[in-house]
Amino acid sequence: MSDLEVRQLRYFVAVAEELHFGRAAERLGMAQPPLSRAIRELERQLGVQLLVRTTRQVSLTRAGEVLLRDGRAALDAVAAAGRRTQEAGRAEPGLRLALKADYDAGLLPQILARYEQDPAAMPVSVHLGGRDEQAPALRDGRVDVALIPAPFDDRDLDFEPIATEPCLVALSVMDPLAARETLCLADLADRPGPSDVAAGRQLDLAQIFSLVELGRVVWYPPQSVARRHSRPGIVYRPVVDLTPLTLTVAWPRDARSPAVAAFVRAAVAVAETQAVRAG
């Protein structure tokens, strides 16, 4: 068996994810017949059947499921290698940090200040994204380190918890529950959240606040976010059985960058200092 090519993996992953040759060909920007031939050649090369094809549907065999899982990981690794190589070759390399806006437990200014004192520190560029975008960006090489609320998909990543804080519920001041000092999840069971009305879109904080003020949704931010965003139309209340949020610093498992190690050290040190003060 000869070695697999990146092109072959890209073709197969597209078909396996779409489970439709026509949609996969459109996604790849190619005609369907050569894509079908390429998949048949891949099966011949590997000596296994990857797909079950009928006139009505395409499905994965067990071997196909394995290649889809490992093929995705291989393509991510190739893409990450290219991006990291480009970053290393920049005239002015730096450290790329990813996080969701405001989800830093209020620690980021202190972390950056401590990091800048380390001899291995490099200029930091901050990459803000929506929920669940940070871990994929680490895996594919778009960023070097991230602050991520747990739990998250930690495949091929290492991480350290740095802060745990309670989450609150954000309610409209007109909501009858706003008169209560504390709540439990059962009180809020029938209330929609932002994701229930977003129709698959990522909502920014301004949109979420507007929906809360109108009484359309309730929202569960960590305490540090609530502290930063006091608004006259919104009240925040403790929820006694709501799981606290744990913030982590995460980085690729195969990272060998002194700058990444310095940032992790800074994040852990700041977190330990804050914990001592809180205690």
C-alpha positions as a LaTeX table, in Angstrom:
\begin{tabular}{lrrr}
\hline
Residue & $x$ (\AA) & $y$ (\AA) & $z$ (\AA) \\
\hline
Met1 & 0.00 & 0.00 & 0.00 \\
Ser2 & 1.39 & 3.42 & $-0.94$ \\
Asp3 & 1.19 & 6.40 & 1.40 \\
Leu4 & $-2.06$ & 8.36 & 1.48 \\
Glu5 & $-2.02$ & 11.82 & $-0.06$ \\
Val6 & $-3.54$ & 14.90 & 1.47 \\
Arg7 & $-5.72$ & 15.29 & $-1.62$ \\
Gln8 & $-7.17$ & 11.81 & $-1.13$ \\
Leu9 & $-7.98$ & 12.49 & 2.50 \\
Arg10 & $-9.61$ & 15.80 & 1.62 \\
Tyr11 & $-11.79$ & 14.11 & $-0.99$ \\
Phe12 & $-12.80$ & 11.29 & 1.33 \\
Val13 & $-13.56$ & 13.55 & 4.33 \\
Ala14 & $-15.81$ & 15.74 & 2.16 \\
Val15 & $-17.80$ & 12.71 & 0.95 \\
Ala16 & $-17.93$ & 11.17 & 4.42 \\
Glu17 & $-19.20$ & 14.38 & 6.01 \\
Glu18 & $-21.75$ & 15.15 & 3.30 \\
Leu19 & $-22.75$ & 11.49 & 2.65 \\
His20 & $-23.60$ & 12.70 & $-0.84$ \\
Phe21 & $-21.21$ & 12.75 & $-3.82$ \\
Gly22 & $-22.91$ & 15.69 & $-5.49$ \\
Arg23 & $-22.72$ & 17.96 & $-2.44$ \\
Ala24 & $-19.16$ & 16.84 & $-1.72$ \\
Ala25 & $-18.10$ & 17.62 & $-5.30$ \\
Glu26 & $-19.68$ & 21.06 & $-5.06$ \\
Arg27 & $-17.91$ & 21.70 & $-1.77$ \\
Leu28 & $-14.59$ & 20.68 & $-3.31$ \\
Gly29 & $-15.17$ & 22.71 & $-6.48$ \\
Met30 & $-14.91$ & 19.73 & $-8.82$ \\
Ala31 & $-17.13$ & 17.51 & $-10.96$ \\
Gln32 & $-18.73$ & 14.42 & $-9.45$ \\
Pro33 & $-17.34$ & 11.68 & $-11.79$ \\
Pro34 & $-13.64$ & 12.31 & $-10.98$ \\
Leu35 & $-14.52$ & 12.45 & $-7.27$ \\
Ser36 & $-16.25$ & 9.07 & $-7.49$ \\
Arg37 & $-13.24$ & 7.63 & $-9.32$ \\
Ala38 & $-10.87$ & 9.03 & $-6.70$ \\
Ile39 & $-12.82$ & 7.37 & $-3.87$ \\
Arg40 & $-12.90$ & 4.03 & $-5.69$ \\
Glu41 & $-9.14$ & 4.29 & $-6.24$ \\
Leu42 & $-8.65$ & 5.05 & $-2.54$ \\
Glu43 & $-10.65$ & 1.95 & $-1.58$ \\
Arg44 & $-8.59$ & $-0.14$ & $-4.01$ \\
Gln45 & $-5.36$ & 1.30 & $-2.62$ \\
Leu46 & $-6.36$ & 0.55 & 0.97 \\
Gly47 & $-7.94$ & $-2.80$ & 0.17 \\
Val48 & $-11.12$ & $-2.02$ & 2.17 \\
Gln49 & $-14.61$ & $-0.69$ & 1.46 \\
Leu50 & $-15.06$ & 2.77 & 2.93 \\
Leu51 & $-18.58$ & 3.61 & 1.74 \\
Val52 & $-21.79$ & 1.73 & 1.11 \\
Arg53 & $-23.45$ & 3.24 & $-1.94$ \\
Thr54 & $-27.06$ & 2.71 & $-2.94$ \\
Thr55 & $-29.26$ & 4.61 & $-5.35$ \\
Arg56 & $-30.80$ & 6.42 & $-2.36$ \\
Gln57 & $-27.99$ & 7.04 & 0.10 \\
Val58 & $-24.32$ & 6.84 & 1.00 \\
Ser59 & $-23.20$ & 5.49 & 4.37 \\
Leu60 & $-19.88$ & 4.77 & 6.07 \\
Thr61 & $-18.53$ & 1.32 & 6.79 \\
Arg62 & $-16.62$ & 0.72 & 10.01 \\
Ala63 & $-13.38$ & 1.23 & 8.08 \\
Gly64 & $-14.80$ & 4.46 & 6.68 \\
Glu65 & $-15.63$ & 5.73 & 10.18 \\
Val66 & $-12.02$ & 5.11 & 11.25 \\
Leu67 & $-10.62$ & 6.92 & 8.21 \\
Leu68 & $-13.00$ & 9.84 & 8.74 \\
Arg69 & $-11.85$ & 10.27 & 12.34 \\
Asp70 & $-8.14$ & 9.90 & 11.58 \\
Gly71 & $-8.39$ & 11.74 & 8.26 \\
Arg72 & $-9.86$ & 14.81 & 9.96 \\
Ala73 & $-7.04$ & 14.75 & 12.51 \\
Ala74 & $-4.43$ & 14.38 & 9.76 \\
Leu75 & $-5.85$ & 17.27 & 7.72 \\
Asp76 & $-5.96$ & 19.44 & 10.83 \\
Ala77 & $-2.34$ & 18.56 & 11.56 \\
Val78 & $-1.22$ & 19.42 & 8.02 \\
Ala79 & $-3.06$ & 22.75 & 8.13 \\
Ala80 & $-1.63$ & 23.51 & 11.57 \\
Ala81 & 1.91 & 22.69 & 10.41 \\
Gly82 & 1.56 & 25.15 & 7.54 \\
Arg83 & 0.21 & 27.93 & 9.73 \\
Arg84 & 2.82 & 27.44 & 12.44 \\
Thr85 & 5.59 & 27.38 & 9.86 \\
Gln86 & 4.32 & 30.65 & 8.39 \\
Glu87 & 4.10 & 32.17 & 11.87 \\
Ala88 & 7.65 & 31.06 & 12.72 \\
Gly89 & 8.91 & 32.61 & 9.48 \\
Arg90 & 7.35 & 36.01 & 10.07 \\
Ala91 & 9.76 & 38.89 & 10.42 \\
Glu92 & 8.14 & 39.76 & 13.76 \\
Pro93 & 6.75 & 36.55 & 15.29 \\
Gly94 & 4.34 & 36.87 & 18.18 \\
Leu95 & 1.99 & 34.95 & 20.45 \\
Arg96 & $-1.60$ & 34.54 & 19.25 \\
Leu97 & $-4.13$ & 34.34 & 22.08 \\
Ala98 & $-7.75$ & 33.25 & 21.56 \\
Leu99 & $-10.68$ & 33.82 & 23.89 \\
Lys100 & $-14.35$ & 34.63 & 23.93 \\
Ala101 & $-14.85$ & 38.32 & 24.67 \\
Asp102 & $-15.01$ & 38.98 & 28.43 \\
Tyr103 & $-14.52$ & 35.31 & 29.33 \\
Asp104 & $-11.23$ & 35.75 & 31.17 \\
Ala105 & $-12.52$ & 35.84 & 34.79 \\
Gly106 & $-11.16$ & 39.39 & 34.92 \\
Leu107 & $-7.60$ & 38.02 & 34.88 \\
Leu108 & $-6.31$ & 38.90 & 31.42 \\
Pro109 & $-4.75$ & 42.31 & 32.22 \\
Gln110 & $-2.79$ & 40.79 & 35.12 \\
Ile111 & $-1.78$ & 37.75 & 33.05 \\
Leu112 & $-0.48$ & 39.93 & 30.22 \\
Ala113 & 1.41 & 42.19 & 32.64 \\
Arg114 & 3.11 & 39.21 & 34.25 \\
Tyr115 & 3.80 & 37.54 & 30.91 \\
Glu116 & 5.53 & 40.65 & 29.56 \\
Gln117 & 8.09 & 40.37 & 32.37 \\
Asp118 & 9.23 & 36.93 & 31.16 \\
Pro119 & 12.39 & 36.85 & 28.97 \\
Ala120 & 10.59 & 34.47 & 26.56 \\
Ala121 & 7.64 & 36.84 & 26.03 \\
Met122 & 6.72 & 38.01 & 22.53 \\
Pro123 & 4.12 & 40.55 & 21.37 \\
Val124 & 0.58 & 39.25 & 21.93 \\
Ser125 & $-2.24$ & 39.49 & 19.41 \\
Val126 & $-5.71$ & 38.78 & 20.81 \\
His127 & $-8.17$ & 36.83 & 18.67 \\
Leu128 & $-11.77$ & 37.14 & 19.90 \\
Gly129 & $-14.30$ & 34.53 & 18.84 \\
Gly130 & $-17.59$ & 32.96 & 19.72 \\
Arg131 & $-18.30$ & 29.99 & 21.94 \\
Asp132 & $-16.49$ & 26.76 & 20.99 \\
Glu133 & $-14.18$ & 28.48 & 18.47 \\
Gln134 & $-11.00$ & 28.51 & 20.56 \\
Ala135 & $-10.16$ & 24.79 & 20.69 \\
Pro136 & $-10.43$ & 24.28 & 16.90 \\
Ala137 & $-8.24$ & 27.36 & 16.38 \\
Leu138 & $-5.57$ & 25.80 & 18.61 \\
Arg139 & $-5.71$ & 22.49 & 16.78 \\
Asp140 & $-5.43$ & 23.95 & 13.29 \\
Gly141 & $-2.65$ & 26.39 & 14.13 \\
Arg142 & $-4.54$ & 29.67 & 13.89 \\
Val143 & $-3.60$ & 30.55 & 17.49 \\
Asp144 & $-0.94$ & 29.45 & 19.97 \\
Val145 & $-2.72$ & 29.60 & 23.32 \\
Ala146 & $-6.28$ & 30.20 & 24.52 \\
Leu147 & $-8.44$ & 30.95 & 27.53 \\
Ile148 & $-11.36$ & 28.51 & 27.33 \\
Pro149 & $-14.25$ & 27.74 & 29.69 \\
Ala150 & $-14.48$ & 24.04 & 30.52 \\
Pro151 & $-15.68$ & 21.61 & 29.41 \\
Phe152 & $-14.47$ & 21.72 & 25.81 \\
Asp153 & $-13.15$ & 19.35 & 23.16 \\
Asp154 & $-9.59$ & 18.89 & 24.42 \\
Arg155 & $-8.36$ & 16.46 & 21.73 \\
Asp156 & $-4.62$ & 17.06 & 21.12 \\
Leu157 & $-4.60$ & 19.86 & 23.68 \\
Asp158 & $-3.15$ & 20.34 & 27.14 \\
Phe159 & $-4.76$ & 22.69 & 29.64 \\
Glu160 & $-4.65$ & 23.97 & 33.21 \\
Pro161 & $-7.66$ & 25.26 & 35.18 \\
Ile162 & $-6.95$ & 28.77 & 36.40 \\
Ala163 & $-10.22$ & 30.06 & 37.88 \\
Thr164 & $-13.63$ & 28.86 & 38.98 \\
Glu165 & $-16.48$ & 31.28 & 39.56 \\
Pro166 & $-20.25$ & 31.05 & 40.06 \\
Cys167 & $-22.66$ & 31.68 & 37.22 \\
Leu168 & $-25.71$ & 33.90 & 37.66 \\
Val169 & $-28.95$ & 34.27 & 35.76 \\
Ala170 & $-29.61$ & 37.51 & 33.88 \\
Leu171 & $-33.29$ & 38.49 & 33.91 \\
Ser172 & $-35.36$ & 41.42 & 32.70 \\
Val173 & $-36.23$ & 43.77 & 35.56 \\
Met174 & $-39.87$ & 43.20 & 34.52 \\
Asp175 & $-39.61$ & 39.44 & 35.04 \\
Pro176 & $-41.57$ & 38.30 & 38.14 \\
Leu177 & $-38.56$ & 36.21 & 39.19 \\
Ala178 & $-36.47$ & 39.39 & 39.44 \\
Ala179 & $-38.11$ & 40.02 & 42.82 \\
Arg180 & $-36.50$ & 36.87 & 44.25 \\
Glu181 & $-33.11$ & 37.02 & 45.96 \\
Thr182 & $-32.03$ & 33.55 & 44.83 \\
Leu183 & $-33.35$ & 31.04 & 42.33 \\
Cys184 & $-32.90$ & 27.40 & 41.37 \\
Leu185 & $-32.87$ & 25.83 & 37.92 \\
Ala186 & $-36.37$ & 24.45 & 38.39 \\
Asp187 & $-37.66$ & 28.04 & 38.60 \\
Leu188 & $-36.18$ & 28.71 & 35.15 \\
Ala189 & $-36.99$ & 25.41 & 33.44 \\
Asp190 & $-39.48$ & 26.89 & 30.98 \\
Arg191 & $-37.41$ & 29.97 & 30.09 \\
Pro192 & $-35.61$ & 29.96 & 26.71 \\
Gly193 & $-31.95$ & 30.89 & 26.51 \\
Pro194 & $-30.09$ & 32.76 & 23.74 \\
Ser195 & $-29.30$ & 29.56 & 21.82 \\
Asp196 & $-33.00$ & 28.67 & 21.72 \\
Val197 & $-33.84$ & 31.76 & 19.69 \\
Ala198 & $-30.62$ & 32.22 & 17.72 \\
Ala199 & $-31.54$ & 29.84 & 14.86 \\
Gly200 & $-28.00$ & 28.54 & 14.66 \\
Arg201 & $-26.37$ & 32.00 & 14.69 \\
Gln202 & $-23.78$ & 33.23 & 17.16 \\
Leu203 & $-25.23$ & 36.16 & 19.11 \\
Asp204 & $-22.94$ & 38.87 & 20.42 \\
Leu205 & $-23.27$ & 40.34 & 23.91 \\
Ala206 & $-25.26$ & 43.37 & 22.74 \\
Gln207 & $-27.85$ & 41.11 & 21.10 \\
Ile208 & $-28.08$ & 38.89 & 24.17 \\
Phe209 & $-28.54$ & 41.87 & 26.47 \\
Ser210 & $-31.29$ & 43.25 & 24.25 \\
Leu211 & $-33.14$ & 39.93 & 24.29 \\
Val212 & $-32.82$ & 39.70 & 28.08 \\
Glu213 & $-34.08$ & 43.27 & 28.58 \\
Leu214 & $-37.10$ & 42.49 & 26.39 \\
Gly215 & $-37.86$ & 39.41 & 28.47 \\
Arg216 & $-37.40$ & 37.08 & 25.50 \\
Val217 & $-34.61$ & 35.01 & 27.07 \\
Val218 & $-32.71$ & 34.40 & 30.28 \\
Trp219 & $-28.94$ & 34.04 & 30.24 \\
Tyr220 & $-26.37$ & 32.47 & 32.56 \\
Pro221 & $-23.13$ & 34.52 & 32.55 \\
Pro222 & $-20.24$ & 33.98 & 34.96 \\
Gln223 & $-20.01$ & 36.42 & 37.82 \\
Ser224 & $-17.10$ & 38.36 & 36.30 \\
Val225 & $-19.10$ & 39.07 & 33.11 \\
Ala226 & $-22.13$ & 40.18 & 35.13 \\
Arg227 & $-19.92$ & 42.50 & 37.17 \\
Arg228 & $-18.63$ & 44.19 & 34.00 \\
His229 & $-22.04$ & 44.67 & 32.42 \\
Ser230 & $-24.45$ & 46.41 & 34.73 \\
Arg231 & $-27.53$ & 47.55 & 32.80 \\
Pro232 & $-30.67$ & 49.28 & 34.14 \\
Gly233 & $-33.00$ & 46.85 & 32.37 \\
Ile234 & $-31.31$ & 43.69 & 33.69 \\
Val235 & $-30.89$ & 42.10 & 37.12 \\
Tyr236 & $-28.53$ & 39.26 & 38.02 \\
Arg237 & $-29.55$ & 36.64 & 40.55 \\
Pro238 & $-27.68$ & 33.67 & 42.07 \\
Val239 & $-28.88$ & 30.21 & 41.02 \\
Val240 & $-28.10$ & 27.82 & 43.86 \\
Asp241 & $-27.78$ & 24.64 & 41.76 \\
Leu242 & $-26.12$ & 26.12 & 38.67 \\
Thr243 & $-22.71$ & 24.61 & 37.83 \\
Pro244 & $-19.85$ & 27.10 & 38.30 \\
Leu245 & $-17.72$ & 28.06 & 35.30 \\
Thr246 & $-14.09$ & 26.90 & 35.25 \\
Leu247 & $-11.72$ & 28.87 & 33.06 \\
Thr248 & $-8.65$ & 27.11 & 31.65 \\
Val249 & $-5.52$ & 28.11 & 29.78 \\
Ala250 & $-5.05$ & 25.68 & 26.88 \\
Trp251 & $-2.36$ & 25.03 & 24.27 \\
Pro252 & $-1.50$ & 22.38 & 21.63 \\
Arg253 & $-0.09$ & 19.20 & 23.17 \\
Asp254 & 2.89 & 19.25 & 20.83 \\
Ala255 & 3.72 & 22.92 & 21.43 \\
Arg256 & 7.43 & 23.59 & 22.03 \\
Ser257 & 7.30 & 27.38 & 22.07 \\
Pro258 & 9.02 & 29.13 & 24.99 \\
Ala259 & 6.52 & 31.97 & 24.57 \\
Val260 & 3.56 & 29.60 & 25.05 \\
Ala261 & 5.21 & 28.11 & 28.14 \\
Ala262 & 5.79 & 31.63 & 29.50 \\
Phe263 & 2.14 & 32.57 & 28.98 \\
Val264 & 0.95 & 29.42 & 30.75 \\
Arg265 & 3.29 & 30.12 & 33.66 \\
Ala266 & 1.96 & 33.67 & 33.89 \\
Ala267 & $-1.69$ & 32.54 & 33.80 \\
Val268 & $-1.16$ & 29.92 & 36.52 \\
Ala269 & 0.82 & 32.31 & 38.72 \\
Val270 & $-1.81$ & 35.07 & 38.47 \\
Ala271 & $-4.56$ & 32.56 & 39.23 \\
Glu272 & $-2.70$ & 31.31 & 42.31 \\
Thr273 & $-2.18$ & 34.87 & 43.54 \\
Gln274 & $-5.88$ & 35.69 & 43.08 \\
Ala275 & $-6.88$ & 32.50 & 44.91 \\
Val276 & $-4.66$ & 33.41 & 47.87 \\
Arg277 & $-6.18$ & 36.90 & 48.03 \\
Ala278 & $-9.71$ & 35.49 & 47.82 \\
Gly279 & $-8.92$ & 33.03 & 50.59 \\
\hline
\end{tabular}
